[in-house]
Amino acid sequence: MLALKVNTRALDFHHKLIKCWLSKKVKGNYSKVNKSGYRCEENECVNCKTNTNKVPLPENLINFLTSEKIDNLILGKPSELLEINHELENLAIDIDVVKALFVKSGYKNWFQPNFGNELLNIINQDTCTYCNRNYTLQTVPNRSRAELDHWFSKETFPLLALSFYNLIPSCHSCNHLKLNNVIDDTFAHPYTITEDNQNFKFSFNYINIDKKFDIKLMVEENSKMDNSLKDFKIKEIYNTHSEKELKDLLDLRYKYSKNYLDILLNKTFSSLSMSKEEAYRMIFGIEIKEEDYHKRPLSKFKHDIIEELLKQS
């Protein structure tokens, strides 16, 4: 799993977009007749250029969705979102009403088809946050769809379907792998990976003489990151690559001279006057800076393995 940096431009874009749409659904448009309606202060607001009409909602839900609550719902961090969701549960509002507004009308029919790709492009997370194997955006004409996983599932937590920190750039496989599992505070959320015990490294175990290897994850046992890696089956997923991606790297270390891997890298970027980053990009097709892992598939995996093999040279 990769850490996600907060993109302030994406956060601002999402906040203004969702605030206007949701506020108008709850209060309606401001007018002389409806002076309690929502007045958007954005001159180029896409919602204001179309008719975003008020919808019938239970009175207790309308009272719950104050301007401040809507802001918190859009911008709240994971732990805050769980608290807001718990507040709603105490109101005993029909869950189907919440799903109709936030999931069906808000996310599926409006946000995902119209603004999902735009948000993903602004976030600028090129590969899956969870597995770093696949790209997050497919651009086949008329079939382009942003893959945004709901950290808290839409079925269990429909109120959070439009919350910024609940939308994680992912690949199709990981998006459907988690399904409706409840992810809570015992897991490492991509936007909050800061603690030391949330770090991990890829490694490998030698199994037998037939050159079989098993992917190993170096992570603090029972930590938030450990729980997340297990839930997303990262070890199992990467073991499917062990016969190819891992074997190629191990061949460079064991099949040729003992320090061949070191020579290959050092001679390349020294003789051609290129940076270490450029050499890794050219030879292995990966990024080696942690903040750039997302730009190319398998970057963290290959970099971790290569670093380990270089220590053996």
C-alpha positions as CSV (number, residue, x, y, z in Angstrom):
1,M,0.0,0.0,0.0
2,L,1.2,3.5,-0.9
3,A,0.8,6.6,1.1
4,L,-1.4,9.3,-0.4
5,K,-0.3,12.9,-0.1
6,V,-3.1,15.4,0.4
7,N,-3.5,17.3,-2.8
8,T,-4.9,20.7,-1.7
9,R,-6.2,21.5,-5.3
10,A,-8.1,18.2,-5.4
11,L,-9.5,18.8,-1.9
12,D,-10.7,22.3,-2.8
13,F,-12.2,21.2,-6.1
14,H,-14.1,18.4,-4.3
15,H,-15.2,20.5,-1.5
16,K,-16.7,23.3,-3.6
17,L,-18.3,20.7,-6.0
18,I,-20.0,18.5,-3.3
19,K,-20.9,21.4,-1.0
20,C,-22.9,23.1,-3.7
21,W,-24.7,20.0,-5.0
22,L,-25.5,18.6,-1.6
23,S,-26.6,21.9,-0.1
24,K,-29.0,22.5,-3.0
25,K,-30.4,19.0,-2.6
26,V,-31.1,19.8,1.0
27,K,-32.1,23.5,0.9
28,G,-32.8,24.2,-2.8
29,N,-31.6,27.1,-4.8
30,Y,-31.6,30.5,-3.1
31,S,-34.2,32.9,-4.6
32,K,-36.6,35.6,-3.6
33,V,-39.2,32.8,-3.0
34,N,-36.7,30.5,-1.2
35,K,-34.5,32.8,0.9
36,S,-33.4,29.8,3.0
37,G,-31.9,28.1,-0.1
38,Y,-28.2,27.8,-0.8
39,R,-26.4,30.6,-2.5
40,C,-23.2,29.4,-4.3
41,E,-20.4,32.0,-4.3
42,E,-18.5,30.3,-7.2
43,N,-18.9,32.2,-10.5
44,E,-18.0,29.2,-12.6
45,C,-19.9,26.6,-10.6
46,V,-21.0,23.7,-12.8
47,N,-23.9,23.0,-10.5
48,C,-25.2,26.5,-10.8
49,K,-25.2,26.2,-14.6
50,T,-27.7,23.3,-14.4
51,N,-30.8,22.9,-12.3
52,T,-29.8,21.2,-9.1
53,N,-33.2,20.9,-7.4
54,K,-34.2,20.3,-3.8
55,V,-35.4,16.8,-3.1
56,P,-37.9,15.6,-0.5
57,L,-36.0,14.5,2.7
58,P,-37.1,13.6,6.2
59,E,-37.0,16.6,8.5
60,N,-34.5,15.1,10.9
61,L,-32.1,14.4,8.0
62,I,-32.5,18.0,6.8
63,N,-31.7,19.3,10.3
64,F,-28.8,17.0,10.6
65,L,-27.2,18.2,7.3
66,T,-26.3,21.7,8.4
67,S,-23.7,23.8,6.5
68,E,-21.1,22.9,9.1
69,K,-22.0,19.2,9.0
70,I,-21.8,19.1,5.2
71,D,-18.3,20.7,5.4
72,N,-17.2,18.1,7.9
73,L,-18.8,15.3,5.9
74,I,-16.8,16.4,2.8
75,L,-13.5,17.2,4.4
76,G,-13.5,15.0,7.5
77,K,-10.6,12.6,8.1
78,P,-11.4,8.9,8.5
79,S,-11.9,8.9,12.3
80,E,-14.1,12.0,12.0
81,L,-16.2,10.4,9.3
82,L,-16.9,7.4,11.5
83,E,-18.1,9.8,14.3
84,I,-20.4,11.6,11.9
85,N,-21.8,8.3,10.6
86,H,-22.4,7.2,14.2
87,E,-24.3,10.5,14.9
88,L,-26.6,9.7,11.9
89,E,-27.2,6.1,13.1
90,N,-28.5,7.5,16.4
91,L,-31.2,9.4,14.5
92,A,-32.7,6.2,13.2
93,I,-33.2,7.6,9.7
94,D,-34.2,5.1,7.0
95,I,-31.0,3.9,5.5
96,D,-32.6,3.6,2.0
97,V,-33.3,7.4,2.1
98,V,-29.6,8.0,2.8
99,K,-28.5,5.6,0.0
100,A,-30.9,7.2,-2.5
101,L,-29.4,10.7,-1.9
102,F,-25.7,9.9,-1.3
103,V,-25.0,6.7,-3.3
104,K,-27.6,6.5,-6.1
105,S,-28.3,10.2,-6.9
106,G,-25.0,11.6,-5.6
107,Y,-22.2,9.2,-6.4
108,K,-23.4,6.8,-9.1
109,N,-25.7,9.0,-11.2
110,W,-23.9,12.4,-10.8
111,F,-20.4,12.4,-9.4
112,Q,-18.8,9.3,-10.8
113,P,-19.8,9.7,-14.5
114,N,-19.3,13.5,-14.6
115,F,-16.5,14.3,-12.2
116,G,-14.8,11.0,-11.2
117,N,-12.1,11.2,-13.9
118,E,-11.5,14.9,-13.2
119,L,-10.9,14.3,-9.5
120,L,-8.6,11.4,-10.2
121,N,-6.6,13.5,-12.6
122,I,-6.2,16.3,-10.1
123,I,-5.2,13.9,-7.3
124,N,-2.6,12.6,-9.7
125,Q,-2.2,9.1,-8.3
126,D,-1.2,7.2,-11.4
127,T,-1.3,3.6,-10.1
128,C,-3.4,1.8,-7.6
129,T,-2.8,3.0,-4.0
130,Y,-3.3,-0.5,-2.6
131,C,-1.2,-2.7,-4.9
132,N,0.9,-0.4,-7.1
133,R,0.4,-2.9,-10.0
134,N,-2.1,-1.3,-12.3
135,Y,-3.0,2.1,-13.5
136,T,-6.0,3.8,-12.0
137,L,-7.6,5.4,-15.1
138,Q,-8.6,3.6,-18.3
139,T,-9.0,6.0,-21.3
140,V,-10.8,3.8,-23.8
141,P,-13.1,6.2,-25.8
142,N,-16.6,6.3,-24.3
143,R,-15.6,3.8,-21.7
144,S,-13.3,5.8,-19.5
145,R,-14.1,5.4,-15.8
146,A,-12.3,6.5,-12.7
147,E,-11.5,3.7,-10.3
148,L,-12.2,5.2,-6.9
149,D,-12.6,2.7,-4.0
150,H,-14.7,3.6,-1.0
151,W,-12.6,2.9,2.0
152,F,-15.9,2.8,4.0
153,S,-18.2,0.8,1.7
154,K,-21.2,2.6,0.1
155,E,-23.5,-0.2,1.3
156,T,-22.5,0.0,4.9
157,F,-21.7,3.7,5.1
158,P,-23.8,5.4,2.4
159,L,-23.5,8.8,4.2
160,L,-19.8,8.8,3.4
161,A,-20.2,8.0,-0.4
162,L,-19.1,11.5,-1.4
163,S,-16.5,12.2,1.3
164,F,-13.0,13.1,0.0
165,Y,-11.0,10.9,2.3
166,N,-13.3,8.0,1.5
167,L,-12.4,8.0,-2.2
168,I,-9.2,6.1,-2.8
169,P,-7.6,5.9,-6.3
170,S,-7.4,2.1,-7.0
171,C,-7.3,-0.4,-9.8
172,H,-10.4,-2.5,-10.8
173,S,-9.0,-5.6,-9.1
174,C,-8.4,-4.0,-5.7
175,N,-11.6,-2.0,-5.9
176,H,-13.6,-5.2,-6.1
177,L,-11.4,-7.3,-3.9
178,K,-12.3,-5.5,-0.7
179,L,-16.0,-5.6,-1.6
180,N,-18.0,-4.5,1.5
181,N,-15.5,-5.2,4.2
182,V,-15.7,-2.7,7.0
183,I,-12.4,-0.9,7.2
184,D,-12.0,0.9,10.6
185,D,-9.3,2.5,12.8
186,T,-7.4,-0.7,13.1
187,F,-6.2,-0.4,9.4
188,A,-3.7,1.9,7.8
189,H,-5.6,4.5,5.8
190,P,-3.6,5.7,2.8
191,Y,-4.0,9.4,3.8
192,T,-2.8,8.8,7.3
193,I,0.2,6.6,6.8
194,T,2.7,8.6,9.0
195,E,3.6,6.4,11.9
196,D,6.8,4.3,11.9
197,N,4.9,1.1,12.4
198,Q,3.0,1.7,9.2
199,N,6.0,1.2,7.1
200,F,6.7,-2.1,5.3
201,K,9.2,-3.6,2.8
202,F,8.9,-6.4,0.3
203,S,11.4,-9.3,0.7
204,F,11.5,-13.0,-0.3
205,N,12.1,-16.4,1.1
206,Y,14.0,-19.2,-0.7
207,I,11.8,-22.3,-0.8
208,N,13.6,-25.2,-2.6
209,I,16.2,-26.2,-5.1
210,D,13.8,-25.6,-8.0
211,K,14.4,-21.9,-7.5
212,K,11.0,-21.4,-6.0
213,F,10.6,-18.2,-3.9
214,D,7.9,-16.8,-1.7
215,I,7.2,-13.1,-1.3
216,K,7.7,-11.9,2.2
217,L,6.3,-8.7,3.8
218,M,8.5,-7.1,6.4
219,V,6.0,-5.3,8.6
220,E,5.3,-5.0,12.3
221,E,2.9,-7.8,13.2
222,N,-0.7,-6.8,14.1
223,S,0.1,-3.1,13.2
224,K,-2.4,-1.1,11.1
225,M,-0.3,-1.7,8.0
226,D,-0.1,-5.4,8.7
227,N,-3.9,-5.5,8.9
228,S,-4.3,-3.6,5.7
229,L,-1.8,-5.7,3.7
230,K,-3.6,-8.9,4.8
231,D,-7.0,-7.5,4.0
232,F,-6.0,-6.5,0.5
233,K,-4.1,-9.9,0.1
234,I,-0.9,-8.1,-1.0
235,K,1.3,-11.1,-0.3
236,E,-0.9,-13.4,-2.3
237,I,-1.2,-10.9,-5.2
238,Y,2.5,-10.4,-5.4
239,N,3.2,-14.1,-5.2
240,T,1.5,-14.4,-8.6
241,H,4.3,-12.3,-9.9
242,S,7.1,-14.3,-8.3
243,E,7.7,-16.5,-11.3
244,K,8.3,-13.5,-13.5
245,E,9.0,-10.1,-11.8
246,L,10.9,-11.6,-8.9
247,K,12.7,-14.2,-10.9
248,D,14.0,-11.6,-13.4
249,L,15.6,-9.7,-10.5
250,L,17.0,-12.7,-8.8
251,D,18.5,-13.9,-12.1
252,L,20.5,-10.7,-12.4
253,R,21.9,-11.4,-8.9
254,Y,22.5,-15.1,-8.9
255,K,22.7,-16.2,-12.6
256,Y,25.5,-13.8,-13.5
257,S,28.6,-12.6,-11.6
258,K,28.1,-11.8,-7.9
259,N,28.2,-8.0,-8.3
260,Y,26.6,-7.9,-11.8
261,L,23.5,-6.0,-10.5
262,D,25.7,-3.4,-8.9
263,I,27.8,-3.0,-12.0
264,L,24.8,-2.7,-14.2
265,L,23.3,0.1,-12.2
266,N,26.5,2.0,-11.4
267,K,28.1,1.8,-14.8
268,T,24.8,2.9,-16.5
269,F,24.2,6.1,-14.6
270,S,27.9,7.0,-14.3
271,S,29.1,6.3,-17.8
272,L,26.0,7.9,-19.4
273,S,25.9,10.8,-17.0
274,M,22.4,10.1,-15.8
275,S,21.0,10.2,-12.4
276,K,20.3,7.1,-10.3
277,E,16.6,7.7,-10.7
278,E,17.0,7.8,-14.5
279,A,19.0,4.6,-14.5
280,Y,16.4,2.7,-12.5
281,R,13.7,4.1,-14.8
282,M,15.6,3.0,-17.9
283,I,16.7,-0.4,-16.8
284,F,13.8,-1.6,-14.6
285,G,11.0,0.9,-15.6
286,I,10.4,2.0,-12.0
287,E,10.6,5.0,-9.8
288,I,12.8,4.8,-6.7
289,K,11.7,7.8,-4.7
290,E,8.9,6.9,-2.3
291,E,6.8,9.9,-3.3
292,D,7.1,8.8,-7.0
293,Y,6.3,5.1,-6.6
294,H,2.7,5.7,-7.8
295,K,4.0,6.9,-11.2
296,R,5.0,3.4,-12.5
297,P,3.6,-0.1,-11.6
298,L,5.6,-2.3,-9.3
299,S,8.0,0.5,-8.3
300,K,8.0,-0.2,-4.5
301,F,8.2,-4.0,-5.0
302,K,11.1,-3.9,-7.4
303,H,13.0,-1.2,-5.5
304,D,12.7,-3.0,-2.2
305,I,13.9,-6.3,-3.8
306,I,16.8,-4.6,-5.7
307,E,18.0,-2.8,-2.5
308,E,18.1,-6.2,-0.7
309,L,20.0,-7.9,-3.6
310,L,22.5,-5.0,-3.7
311,K,23.3,-5.6,-0.1
312,Q,24.2,-9.2,-0.9
313,S,26.6,-8.2,-3.7
